[in-house]
Amino acid sequence: MEMIHVRKPTYYFWKSPGASQEQFQRQYDRLKRCGFRIAIYTDGPEQKDIRQALKTLIQNHWEDS
């Protein structure tokens, strides 16, 4: 018998400061029911450059690997 290991797909969910907790929870629950593993990122101050944030995220991932 051959076993196949299937991982849950990961959905990267960005939570912006303007979103209400109710909207966030509704979307989170919907994605969870669909079988996604969810990684939540919270946006920081609006003045920050998103490109710099993504570069830092990738750099931290490489350092941890």
KEKOL-426975 format. One record per atom (N, C-alpha, C): atom name; x, y, z; residue in three letters; residue number from 1. Coordinates in nm, 4 decimals, decimal comma, padded with zeros to 6 digits. Example, Ala and Ser with C-alpha at 12.3 -4.5 7.8 and 13.67 -1.06 7.14 Angstrom:
<pt><atom>N</atom><c1>01,3190</c1><c2>-00,5690</c2><c3>00,7800</c3><type>Ala</type><seq>1</seq></pt>
<pt><atom>CA</atom><c1>01,2300</c1><c2>-00,4500</c2><c3>00,7800</c3><type>Ala</type><seq>1</seq></pt>
<pt><atom>C</atom><c1>01,3200</c1><c2>-00,3300</c2><c3>00,7800</c3><type>Ala</type><seq>1</seq></pt>
<pt><atom>N</atom><c1>01,2850</c1><c2>-00,2250</c2><c3>00,7080</c3><type>Ser</type><seq>2</seq></pt>
<pt><atom>CA</atom><c1>01,3670</c1><c2>-00,1060</c2><c3>00,7140</c3><type>Ser</type><seq>2</seq></pt>
<pt><atom>C</atom><c1>01,2900</c1><c2>00,0030</c2><c3>00,7870</c3><type>Ser</type><seq>2</seq></pt>
***
This chain:
<pt><atom>N</atom><c1>00,0849</c1><c2>-00,1176</c2><c3>00,0000</c3><type>Met</type><seq>1</seq></pt>
<pt><atom>CA</atom><c1>00,0000</c1><c2>00,0000</c2><c3>00,0000</c3><type>Met</type><seq>1</seq></pt>
<pt><atom>C</atom><c1>00,0897</c1><c2>00,1244</c2><c3>00,0000</c3><type>Met</type><seq>1</seq></pt>
<pt><atom>N</atom><c1>00,0612</c1><c2>00,2152</c2><c3>-00,0888</c3><type>Glu</type><seq>2</seq></pt>
<pt><atom>CA</atom><c1>00,1383</c1><c2>00,3388</c2><c3>-00,1007</c3><type>Glu</type><seq>2</seq></pt>
<pt><atom>C</atom><c1>00,0645</c1><c2>00,4520</c2><c3>-00,0310</c3><type>Glu</type><seq>2</seq></pt>
<pt><atom>N</atom><c1>00,1374</c1><c2>00,5247</c2><c3>00,0532</c3><type>Met</type><seq>3</seq></pt>
<pt><atom>CA</atom><c1>00,0754</c1><c2>00,6365</c2><c3>00,1246</c3><type>Met</type><seq>3</seq></pt>
<pt><atom>C</atom><c1>00,1212</c1><c2>00,7673</c2><c3>00,0623</c3><type>Met</type><seq>3</seq></pt>
<pt><atom>N</atom><c1>00,0296</c1><c2>00,8573</c2><c3>00,0478</c3><type>Ile</type><seq>4</seq></pt>
<pt><atom>CA</atom><c1>00,0598</c1><c2>00,9898</c2><c3>-00,0051</c3><type>Ile</type><seq>4</seq></pt>
<pt><atom>C</atom><c1>00,0299</c1><c2>01,0908</c2><c3>00,1052</c3><type>Ile</type><seq>4</seq></pt>
<pt><atom>N</atom><c1>00,1301</c1><c2>01,1708</c2><c3>00,1370</c3><type>His</type><seq>5</seq></pt>
<pt><atom>CA</atom><c1>00,1130</c1><c2>01,2736</c2><c3>00,2396</c3><type>His</type><seq>5</seq></pt>
<pt><atom>C</atom><c1>00,0781</c1><c2>01,4053</c2><c3>00,1707</c3><type>His</type><seq>5</seq></pt>
<pt><atom>N</atom><c1>-00,0358</c1><c2>01,4596</c2><c3>00,2044</c3><type>Val</type><seq>6</seq></pt>
<pt><atom>CA</atom><c1>-00,0805</c1><c2>01,5850</c2><c3>00,1438</c3><type>Val</type><seq>6</seq></pt>
<pt><atom>C</atom><c1>-00,0796</c1><c2>01,6932</c2><c3>00,2516</c3><type>Val</type><seq>6</seq></pt>
<pt><atom>N</atom><c1>-00,0122</c1><c2>01,8013</c2><c3>00,2230</c3><type>Arg</type><seq>7</seq></pt>
<pt><atom>CA</atom><c1>-00,0100</c1><c2>01,9138</c2><c3>00,3161</c3><type>Arg</type><seq>7</seq></pt>
<pt><atom>C</atom><c1>-00,1257</c1><c2>02,0078</c2><c3>00,2867</c3><type>Arg</type><seq>7</seq></pt>
<pt><atom>N</atom><c1>-00,1693</c1><c2>02,0740</c2><c3>00,3911</c3><type>Lys</type><seq>8</seq></pt>
<pt><atom>CA</atom><c1>-00,2715</c1><c2>02,1766</c2><c3>00,3714</c3><type>Lys</type><seq>8</seq></pt>
<pt><atom>C</atom><c1>-00,2080</c1><c2>02,2949</c2><c3>00,3000</c3><type>Lys</type><seq>8</seq></pt>
<pt><atom>N</atom><c1>-00,2787</c1><c2>02,3547</c2><c3>00,2068</c3><type>Pro</type><seq>9</seq></pt>
<pt><atom>CA</atom><c1>-00,2248</c1><c2>02,4758</c2><c3>00,1442</c3><type>Pro</type><seq>9</seq></pt>
<pt><atom>C</atom><c1>-00,2252</c1><c2>02,5901</c2><c3>00,2460</c3><type>Pro</type><seq>9</seq></pt>
<pt><atom>N</atom><c1>-00,1279</c1><c2>02,6775</c2><c3>00,2342</c3><type>Thr</type><seq>10</seq></pt>
<pt><atom>CA</atom><c1>-00,1169</c1><c2>02,7909</c2><c3>00,3260</c3><type>Thr</type><seq>10</seq></pt>
<pt><atom>C</atom><c1>-00,1705</c1><c2>02,9164</c2><c3>00,2591</c3><type>Thr</type><seq>10</seq></pt>
<pt><atom>N</atom><c1>-00,2527</c1><c2>02,9880</c2><c3>00,3312</c3><type>Tyr</type><seq>11</seq></pt>
<pt><atom>CA</atom><c1>-00,3059</c1><c2>03,1151</c2><c3>00,2842</c3><type>Tyr</type><seq>11</seq></pt>
<pt><atom>C</atom><c1>-00,2441</c1><c2>03,2234</c2><c3>00,3717</c3><type>Tyr</type><seq>11</seq></pt>
<pt><atom>N</atom><c1>-00,1736</c1><c2>03,3164</c2><c3>00,3103</c3><type>Tyr</type><seq>12</seq></pt>
<pt><atom>CA</atom><c1>-00,1107</c1><c2>03,4257</c2><c3>00,3843</c3><type>Tyr</type><seq>12</seq></pt>
<pt><atom>C</atom><c1>-00,2092</c1><c2>03,5416</c2><c3>00,3911</c3><type>Tyr</type><seq>12</seq></pt>
<pt><atom>N</atom><c1>-00,2553</c1><c2>03,5701</c2><c3>00,5101</c3><type>Phe</type><seq>13</seq></pt>
<pt><atom>CA</atom><c1>-00,3636</c1><c2>03,6642</c2><c3>00,5329</c3><type>Phe</type><seq>13</seq></pt>
<pt><atom>C</atom><c1>-00,3077</c1><c2>03,7914</c2><c3>00,5958</c3><type>Phe</type><seq>13</seq></pt>
<pt><atom>N</atom><c1>-00,3282</c1><c2>03,9034</c2><c3>00,5281</c3><type>Trp</type><seq>14</seq></pt>
<pt><atom>CA</atom><c1>-00,2801</c1><c2>04,0327</c2><c3>00,5768</c3><type>Trp</type><seq>14</seq></pt>
<pt><atom>C</atom><c1>-00,3941</c1><c2>04,1042</c2><c3>00,6473</c3><type>Trp</type><seq>14</seq></pt>
<pt><atom>N</atom><c1>-00,3713</c1><c2>04,1439</c2><c3>00,7717</c3><type>Lys</type><seq>15</seq></pt>
<pt><atom>CA</atom><c1>-00,4726</c1><c2>04,2161</c2><c3>00,8486</c3><type>Lys</type><seq>15</seq></pt>
<pt><atom>C</atom><c1>-00,4320</c1><c2>04,3627</c2><c3>00,8545</c3><type>Lys</type><seq>15</seq></pt>
<pt><atom>N</atom><c1>-00,5118</c1><c2>04,4459</c2><c3>00,7914</c3><type>Ser</type><seq>16</seq></pt>
<pt><atom>CA</atom><c1>-00,4803</c1><c2>04,5889</c2><c3>00,7912</c3><type>Ser</type><seq>16</seq></pt>
<pt><atom>C</atom><c1>-00,5439</c1><c2>04,6559</c2><c3>00,9129</c3><type>Ser</type><seq>16</seq></pt>
<pt><atom>N</atom><c1>-00,4866</c1><c2>04,7666</c2><c3>00,9575</c3><type>Pro</type><seq>17</seq></pt>
<pt><atom>CA</atom><c1>-00,5396</c1><c2>04,8344</c2><c3>01,0760</c3><type>Pro</type><seq>17</seq></pt>
<pt><atom>C</atom><c1>-00,6841</c1><c2>04,8814</c2><c3>01,0597</c3><type>Pro</type><seq>17</seq></pt>
<pt><atom>N</atom><c1>-00,7299</c1><c2>04,9074</c2><c3>00,9367</c3><type>Gly</type><seq>18</seq></pt>
<pt><atom>CA</atom><c1>-00,8647</c1><c2>04,9585</c2><c3>00,9151</c3><type>Gly</type><seq>18</seq></pt>
<pt><atom>C</atom><c1>-00,9742</c1><c2>04,8525</c2><c3>00,9156</c3><type>Gly</type><seq>18</seq></pt>
<pt><atom>N</atom><c1>-00,9370</c1><c2>04,7254</c2><c3>00,9078</c3><type>Ala</type><seq>19</seq></pt>
<pt><atom>CA</atom><c1>-01,0377</c1><c2>04,6186</c2><c3>00,9007</c3><type>Ala</type><seq>19</seq></pt>
<pt><atom>C</atom><c1>-01,0984</c1><c2>04,5932</c2><c3>01,0385</c3><type>Ala</type><seq>19</seq></pt>
<pt><atom>N</atom><c1>-01,2296</c1><c2>04,5700</c2><c3>01,0400</c3><type>Ser</type><seq>20</seq></pt>
<pt><atom>CA</atom><c1>-01,2941</c1><c2>04,5410</c2><c3>01,1676</c3><type>Ser</type><seq>20</seq></pt>
<pt><atom>C</atom><c1>-01,2652</c1><c2>04,3962</c2><c3>01,2075</c3><type>Ser</type><seq>20</seq></pt>
<pt><atom>N</atom><c1>-01,2716</c1><c2>04,3706</c2><c3>01,3374</c3><type>Gln</type><seq>21</seq></pt>
<pt><atom>CA</atom><c1>-01,2457</c1><c2>04,2359</c2><c3>01,3881</c3><type>Gln</type><seq>21</seq></pt>
<pt><atom>C</atom><c1>-01,3505</c1><c2>04,1385</c2><c3>01,3349</c3><type>Gln</type><seq>21</seq></pt>
<pt><atom>N</atom><c1>-01,4733</c1><c2>04,1851</c2><c3>01,3185</c3><type>Glu</type><seq>22</seq></pt>
<pt><atom>CA</atom><c1>-01,5806</c1><c2>04,0989</c2><c3>01,2678</c3><type>Glu</type><seq>22</seq></pt>
<pt><atom>C</atom><c1>-01,5529</c1><c2>04,0561</c2><c3>01,1235</c3><type>Glu</type><seq>22</seq></pt>
<pt><atom>N</atom><c1>-01,5124</c1><c2>04,1506</c2><c3>01,0377</c3><type>Gln</type><seq>23</seq></pt>
<pt><atom>CA</atom><c1>-01,4788</c1><c2>04,1169</c2><c3>00,8988</c3><type>Gln</type><seq>23</seq></pt>
<pt><atom>C</atom><c1>-01,3622</c1><c2>04,0194</c2><c3>00,8939</c3><type>Gln</type><seq>23</seq></pt>
<pt><atom>N</atom><c1>-01,2619</c1><c2>04,0465</c2><c3>00,9746</c3><type>Phe</type><seq>24</seq></pt>
<pt><atom>CA</atom><c1>-01,1439</c1><c2>03,9610</c2><c3>00,9794</c3><type>Phe</type><seq>24</seq></pt>
<pt><atom>C</atom><c1>-01,1816</c1><c2>03,8191</c2><c3>01,0214</c3><type>Phe</type><seq>24</seq></pt>
<pt><atom>N</atom><c1>-01,2596</c1><c2>03,8065</c2><c3>01,1283</c3><type>Gln</type><seq>25</seq></pt>
<pt><atom>CA</atom><c1>-01,2974</c1><c2>03,6749</c2><c3>01,1802</c3><type>Gln</type><seq>25</seq></pt>
<pt><atom>C</atom><c1>-01,3827</c1><c2>03,5980</c2><c3>01,0800</c3><type>Gln</type><seq>25</seq></pt>
<pt><atom>N</atom><c1>-01,4718</c1><c2>03,6669</c2><c3>01,0115</c3><type>Arg</type><seq>26</seq></pt>
<pt><atom>CA</atom><c1>-01,5564</c1><c2>03,6024</c2><c3>00,9111</c3><type>Arg</type><seq>26</seq></pt>
<pt><atom>C</atom><c1>-01,4715</c1><c2>03,5434</c2><c3>00,7984</c3><type>Arg</type><seq>26</seq></pt>
<pt><atom>N</atom><c1>-01,3771</c1><c2>03,6212</c2><c3>00,7484</c3><type>Gln</type><seq>27</seq></pt>
<pt><atom>CA</atom><c1>-01,2891</c1><c2>03,5748</c2><c3>00,6409</c3><type>Gln</type><seq>27</seq></pt>
<pt><atom>C</atom><c1>-01,1990</c1><c2>03,4609</c2><c3>00,6892</c3><type>Gln</type><seq>27</seq></pt>
<pt><atom>N</atom><c1>-01,1462</c1><c2>03,4743</c2><c3>00,8096</c3><type>Tyr</type><seq>28</seq></pt>
<pt><atom>CA</atom><c1>-01,0604</c1><c2>03,3713</c2><c3>00,8678</c3><type>Tyr</type><seq>28</seq></pt>
<pt><atom>C</atom><c1>-01,1357</c1><c2>03,2384</c2><c3>00,8795</c3><type>Tyr</type><seq>28</seq></pt>
<pt><atom>N</atom><c1>-01,2570</c1><c2>03,2435</c2><c3>00,9339</c3><type>Asp</type><seq>29</seq></pt>
<pt><atom>CA</atom><c1>-01,3380</c1><c2>03,1219</c2><c3>00,9495</c3><type>Asp</type><seq>29</seq></pt>
<pt><atom>C</atom><c1>-01,3691</c1><c2>03,0574</c2><c3>00,8152</c3><type>Asp</type><seq>29</seq></pt>
<pt><atom>N</atom><c1>-01,4001</c1><c2>03,1381</c2><c3>00,7152</c3><type>Arg</type><seq>30</seq></pt>
<pt><atom>CA</atom><c1>-01,4313</c1><c2>03,0849</c2><c3>00,5822</c3><type>Arg</type><seq>30</seq></pt>
<pt><atom>C</atom><c1>-01,3109</c1><c2>03,0117</c2><c3>00,5231</c3><type>Arg</type><seq>30</seq></pt>
<pt><atom>N</atom><c1>-01,1934</c1><c2>03,0712</c2><c3>00,5341</c3><type>Leu</type><seq>31</seq></pt>
<pt><atom>CA</atom><c1>-01,0726</c1><c2>03,0078</c2><c3>00,4810</c3><type>Leu</type><seq>31</seq></pt>
<pt><atom>C</atom><c1>-01,0380</c1><c2>02,8806</c2><c3>00,5577</c3><type>Leu</type><seq>31</seq></pt>
<pt><atom>N</atom><c1>-01,0579</c1><c2>02,8821</c2><c3>00,6887</c3><type>Lys</type><seq>32</seq></pt>
<pt><atom>CA</atom><c1>-01,0299</c1><c2>02,7650</c2><c3>00,7720</c3><type>Lys</type><seq>32</seq></pt>
<pt><atom>C</atom><c1>-01,1213</c1><c2>02,6488</c2><c3>00,7329</c3><type>Lys</type><seq>32</seq></pt>
<pt><atom>N</atom><c1>-01,2494</c1><c2>02,6779</c2><c3>00,7080</c3><type>Arg</type><seq>33</seq></pt>
<pt><atom>CA</atom><c1>-01,3439</c1><c2>02,5727</c2><c3>00,6661</c3><type>Arg</type><seq>33</seq></pt>
<pt><atom>C</atom><c1>-01,3064</c1><c2>02,5132</c2><c3>00,5312</c3><type>Arg</type><seq>33</seq></pt>
<pt><atom>N</atom><c1>-01,2413</c1><c2>02,5919</c2><c3>00,4468</c3><type>Cys</type><seq>34</seq></pt>
<pt><atom>CA</atom><c1>-01,1988</c1><c2>02,5435</c2><c3>00,3150</c3><type>Cys</type><seq>34</seq></pt>
<pt><atom>C</atom><c1>-01,0736</c1><c2>02,4568</c2><c3>00,3240</c3><type>Cys</type><seq>34</seq></pt>
<pt><atom>N</atom><c1>-01,0160</c1><c2>02,4439</c2><c3>00,4426</c3><type>Gly</type><seq>35</seq></pt>
<pt><atom>CA</atom><c1>-00,9017</c1><c2>02,3567</c2><c3>00,4610</c3><type>Gly</type><seq>35</seq></pt>
<pt><atom>C</atom><c1>-00,7662</c1><c2>02,4230</c2><c3>00,4533</c3><type>Gly</type><seq>35</seq></pt>
<pt><atom>N</atom><c1>-00,7623</c1><c2>02,5553</c2><c3>00,4549</c3><type>Phe</type><seq>36</seq></pt>
<pt><atom>CA</atom><c1>-00,6350</c1><c2>02,6258</c2><c3>00,4486</c3><type>Phe</type><seq>36</seq></pt>
<pt><atom>C</atom><c1>-00,5691</c1><c2>02,6326</c2><c3>00,5864</c3><type>Phe</type><seq>36</seq></pt>
<pt><atom>N</atom><c1>-00,4380</c1><c2>02,6290</c2><c3>00,5867</c3><type>Arg</type><seq>37</seq></pt>
<pt><atom>CA</atom><c1>-00,3601</c1><c2>02,6661</c2><c3>00,7041</c3><type>Arg</type><seq>37</seq></pt>
<pt><atom>C</atom><c1>-00,3341</c1><c2>02,8150</c2><c3>00,6848</c3><type>Arg</type><seq>37</seq></pt>
<pt><atom>N</atom><c1>-00,3586</c1><c2>02,8961</c2><c3>00,7858</c3><type>Ile</type><seq>38</seq></pt>
<pt><atom>CA</atom><c1>-00,3560</c1><c2>03,0412</c2><c3>00,7679</c3><type>Ile</type><seq>38</seq></pt>
<pt><atom>C</atom><c1>-00,2433</c1><c2>03,1041</c2><c3>00,8488</c3><type>Ile</type><seq>38</seq></pt>
<pt><atom>N</atom><c1>-00,1595</c1><c2>03,1795</c2><c3>00,7798</c3><type>Ala</type><seq>39</seq></pt>
<pt><atom>CA</atom><c1>-00,0558</c1><c2>03,2603</c2><c3>00,8445</c3><type>Ala</type><seq>39</seq></pt>
<pt><atom>C</atom><c1>-00,1043</c1><c2>03,4040</c2><c3>00,8413</c3><type>Ala</type><seq>39</seq></pt>
<pt><atom>N</atom><c1>-00,1112</c1><c2>03,4665</c2><c3>00,9576</c3><type>Ile</type><seq>40</seq></pt>
<pt><atom>CA</atom><c1>-00,1661</c1><c2>03,6019</c2><c3>00,9674</c3><type>Ile</type><seq>40</seq></pt>
<pt><atom>C</atom><c1>-00,0532</c1><c2>03,7024</c2><c3>00,9882</c3><type>Ile</type><seq>40</seq></pt>
<pt><atom>N</atom><c1>-00,0545</c1><c2>03,8051</c2><c3>00,9070</c3><type>Tyr</type><seq>41</seq></pt>
<pt><atom>CA</atom><c1>00,0401</c1><c2>03,9151</c2><c3>00,9200</c3><type>Tyr</type><seq>41</seq></pt>
<pt><atom>C</atom><c1>-00,0398</c1><c2>04,0403</c2><c3>00,9502</c3><type>Tyr</type><seq>41</seq></pt>
<pt><atom>N</atom><c1>00,0081</c1><c2>04,1164</c2><c3>01,0456</c3><type>Thr</type><seq>42</seq></pt>
<pt><atom>CA</atom><c1>-00,0578</c1><c2>04,2416</c2><c3>01,0808</c3><type>Thr</type><seq>42</seq></pt>
<pt><atom>C</atom><c1>00,0249</c1><c2>04,3564</c2><c3>01,0258</c3><type>Thr</type><seq>42</seq></pt>
<pt><atom>N</atom><c1>-00,0399</c1><c2>04,4429</c2><c3>00,9514</c3><type>Asp</type><seq>43</seq></pt>
<pt><atom>CA</atom><c1>00,0297</c1><c2>04,5594</c2><c3>00,8977</c3><type>Asp</type><seq>43</seq></pt>
<pt><atom>C</atom><c1>00,0697</c1><c2>04,6519</c2><c3>01,0109</c3><type>Asp</type><seq>43</seq></pt>
<pt><atom>N</atom><c1>00,1841</c1><c2>04,7121</c2><c3>00,9945</c3><type>Gly</type><seq>44</seq></pt>
<pt><atom>CA</atom><c1>00,2323</c1><c2>04,8098</c2><c3>01,0915</c3><type>Gly</type><seq>44</seq></pt>
<pt><atom>C</atom><c1>00,1860</c1><c2>04,9484</c2><c3>01,0519</c3><type>Gly</type><seq>44</seq></pt>
<pt><atom>N</atom><c1>00,2631</c1><c2>05,0484</c2><c3>01,0908</c3><type>Pro</type><seq>45</seq></pt>
<pt><atom>CA</atom><c1>00,2271</c1><c2>05,1863</c2><c3>01,0548</c3><type>Pro</type><seq>45</seq></pt>
<pt><atom>C</atom><c1>00,2156</c1><c2>05,2035</c2><c3>00,9034</c3><type>Pro</type><seq>45</seq></pt>
<pt><atom>N</atom><c1>00,1226</c1><c2>05,2857</c2><c3>00,8605</c3><type>Glu</type><seq>46</seq></pt>
<pt><atom>CA</atom><c1>00,0974</c1><c2>05,3023</c2><c3>00,7170</c3><type>Glu</type><seq>46</seq></pt>
<pt><atom>C</atom><c1>00,2132</c1><c2>05,3678</c2><c3>00,6436</c3><type>Glu</type><seq>46</seq></pt>
<pt><atom>N</atom><c1>00,3038</c1><c2>05,4322</c2><c3>00,7141</c3><type>Gln</type><seq>47</seq></pt>
<pt><atom>CA</atom><c1>00,4155</c1><c2>05,4989</c2><c3>00,6492</c3><type>Gln</type><seq>47</seq></pt>
<pt><atom>C</atom><c1>00,5212</c1><c2>05,3994</c2><c3>00,6000</c3><type>Gln</type><seq>47</seq></pt>
<pt><atom>N</atom><c1>00,5171</c1><c2>05,2769</c2><c3>00,6485</c3><type>Lys</type><seq>48</seq></pt>
<pt><atom>CA</atom><c1>00,6179</c1><c2>05,1775</c2><c3>00,6112</c3><type>Lys</type><seq>48</seq></pt>
<pt><atom>C</atom><c1>00,5983</c1><c2>05,1343</c2><c3>00,4663</c3><type>Lys</type><seq>48</seq></pt>
<pt><atom>N</atom><c1>00,7093</c1><c2>05,1078</c2><c3>00,3980</c3><type>Asp</type><seq>49</seq></pt>
<pt><atom>CA</atom><c1>00,7080</c1><c2>05,0636</c2><c3>00,2593</c3><type>Asp</type><seq>49</seq></pt>
<pt><atom>C</atom><c1>00,6835</c1><c2>04,9126</c2><c3>00,2541</c3><type>Asp</type><seq>49</seq></pt>
<pt><atom>N</atom><c1>00,5814</c1><c2>04,8691</c2><c3>00,1823</c3><type>Ile</type><seq>50</seq></pt>
<pt><atom>CA</atom><c1>00,5467</c1><c2>04,7271</c2><c3>00,1753</c3><type>Ile</type><seq>50</seq></pt>
<pt><atom>C</atom><c1>00,6598</c1><c2>04,6465</c2><c3>00,1121</c3><type>Ile</type><seq>50</seq></pt>
<pt><atom>N</atom><c1>00,7323</c1><c2>04,7046</c2><c3>00,0181</c3><type>Arg</type><seq>51</seq></pt>
<pt><atom>CA</atom><c1>00,8443</c1><c2>04,6321</c2><c3>-00,0443</c3><type>Arg</type><seq>51</seq></pt>
<pt><atom>C</atom><c1>00,9522</c1><c2>04,6002</c2><c3>00,0583</c3><type>Arg</type><seq>51</seq></pt>
<pt><atom>N</atom><c1>00,9787</c1><c2>04,6949</c2><c3>00,1448</c3><type>Gln</type><seq>52</seq></pt>
<pt><atom>CA</atom><c1>01,0790</c1><c2>04,6718</c2><c3>00,2495</c3><type>Gln</type><seq>52</seq></pt>
<pt><atom>C</atom><c1>01,0303</c1><c2>04,5644</c2><c3>00,3470</c3><type>Gln</type><seq>52</seq></pt>
<pt><atom>N</atom><c1>00,9025</c1><c2>04,5659</c2><c3>00,3785</c3><type>Ala</type><seq>53</seq></pt>
<pt><atom>CA</atom><c1>00,8472</c1><c2>04,4647</c2><c3>00,4686</c3><type>Ala</type><seq>53</seq></pt>
<pt><atom>C</atom><c1>00,8594</c1><c2>04,3249</c2><c3>00,4081</c3><type>Ala</type><seq>53</seq></pt>
<pt><atom>N</atom><c1>00,8291</c1><c2>04,3117</c2><c3>00,2790</c3><type>Leu</type><seq>54</seq></pt>
<pt><atom>CA</atom><c1>00,8397</c1><c2>04,1813</c2><c3>00,2134</c3><type>Leu</type><seq>54</seq></pt>
<pt><atom>C</atom><c1>00,9847</c1><c2>04,1346</c2><c3>00,2053</c3><type>Leu</type><seq>54</seq></pt>
<pt><atom>N</atom><c1>01,0767</c1><c2>04,2268</c2><c3>00,1770</c3><type>Lys</type><seq>55</seq></pt>
<pt><atom>CA</atom><c1>01,2191</c1><c2>04,1905</c2><c3>00,1739</c3><type>Lys</type><seq>55</seq></pt>
<pt><atom>C</atom><c1>01,2636</c1><c2>04,1378</c2><c3>00,3103</c3><type>Lys</type><seq>55</seq></pt>
<pt><atom>N</atom><c1>01,2212</c1><c2>04,2056</c2><c3>00,4160</c3><type>Thr</type><seq>56</seq></pt>
<pt><atom>CA</atom><c1>01,2578</c1><c2>04,1642</c2><c3>00,5511</c3><type>Thr</type><seq>56</seq></pt>
<pt><atom>C</atom><c1>01,1981</c1><c2>04,0284</c2><c3>00,5841</c3><type>Thr</type><seq>56</seq></pt>
<pt><atom>N</atom><c1>01,0735</c1><c2>04,0058</c2><c3>00,5454</c3><type>Leu</type><seq>57</seq></pt>
<pt><atom>CA</atom><c1>01,0078</c1><c2>03,8777</c2><c3>00,5684</c3><type>Leu</type><seq>57</seq></pt>
<pt><atom>C</atom><c1>01,0837</c1><c2>03,7643</c2><c3>00,5005</c3><type>Leu</type><seq>57</seq></pt>
<pt><atom>N</atom><c1>01,1216</c1><c2>03,7839</c2><c3>00,3757</c3><type>Ile</type><seq>58</seq></pt>
<pt><atom>CA</atom><c1>01,1955</c1><c2>03,6816</c2><c3>00,3012</c3><type>Ile</type><seq>58</seq></pt>
<pt><atom>C</atom><c1>01,3336</c1><c2>03,6607</c2><c3>00,3627</c3><type>Ile</type><seq>58</seq></pt>
<pt><atom>N</atom><c1>01,4003</c1><c2>03,7686</c2><c3>00,3982</c3><type>Gln</type><seq>59</seq></pt>
<pt><atom>CA</atom><c1>01,5333</c1><c2>03,7583</c2><c3>00,4586</c3><type>Gln</type><seq>59</seq></pt>
<pt><atom>C</atom><c1>01,5264</c1><c2>03,6802</c2><c3>00,5902</c3><type>Gln</type><seq>59</seq></pt>
<pt><atom>N</atom><c1>01,4270</c1><c2>03,7083</c2><c3>00,6732</c3><type>Asn</type><seq>60</seq></pt>
<pt><atom>CA</atom><c1>01,4113</c1><c2>03,6355</c2><c3>00,7993</c3><type>Asn</type><seq>60</seq></pt>
<pt><atom>C</atom><c1>01,3829</c1><c2>03,4882</c2><c3>00,7747</c3><type>Asn</type><seq>60</seq></pt>
<pt><atom>N</atom><c1>01,3060</c1><c2>03,4578</c2><c3>00,6715</c3><type>His</type><seq>61</seq></pt>
<pt><atom>CA</atom><c1>01,2757</c1><c2>03,3187</c2><c3>00,6383</c3><type>His</type><seq>61</seq></pt>
<pt><atom>C</atom><c1>01,4034</c1><c2>03,2454</c2><c3>00,5984</c3><type>His</type><seq>61</seq></pt>
<pt><atom>N</atom><c1>01,4871</c1><c2>03,3082</c2><c3>00,5161</c3><type>Trp</type><seq>62</seq></pt>
<pt><atom>CA</atom><c1>01,6128</c1><c2>03,2455</c2><c3>00,4734</c3><type>Trp</type><seq>62</seq></pt>
<pt><atom>C</atom><c1>01,7051</c1><c2>03,2227</c2><c3>00,5922</c3><type>Trp</type><seq>62</seq></pt>
<pt><atom>N</atom><c1>01,7104</c1><c2>03,3184</c2><c3>00,6837</c3><type>Glu</type><seq>63</seq></pt>
<pt><atom>CA</atom><c1>01,7974</c1><c2>03,3045</c2><c3>00,8007</c3><type>Glu</type><seq>63</seq></pt>
<pt><atom>C</atom><c1>01,7501</c1><c2>03,1922</c2><c3>00,8917</c3><type>Glu</type><seq>63</seq></pt>
<pt><atom>N</atom><c1>01,6181</c1><c2>03,1707</c2><c3>00,9010</c3><type>Asp</type><seq>64</seq></pt>
<pt><atom>CA</atom><c1>01,5635</c1><c2>03,0650</c2><c3>00,9863</c3><type>Asp</type><seq>64</seq></pt>
<pt><atom>C</atom><c1>01,5764</c1><c2>02,9268</c2><c3>00,9238</c3><type>Asp</type><seq>64</seq></pt>
<pt><atom>N</atom><c1>01,5928</c1><c2>02,9203</c2><c3>00,7919</c3><type>Ser</type><seq>65</seq></pt>
<pt><atom>CA</atom><c1>01,5979</c1><c2>02,7908</c2><c3>00,7226</c3><type>Ser</type><seq>65</seq></pt>
<pt><atom>C</atom><c1>01,7344</c1><c2>02,7276</c2><c3>00,7326</c3><type>Ser</type><seq>65</seq></pt>
***
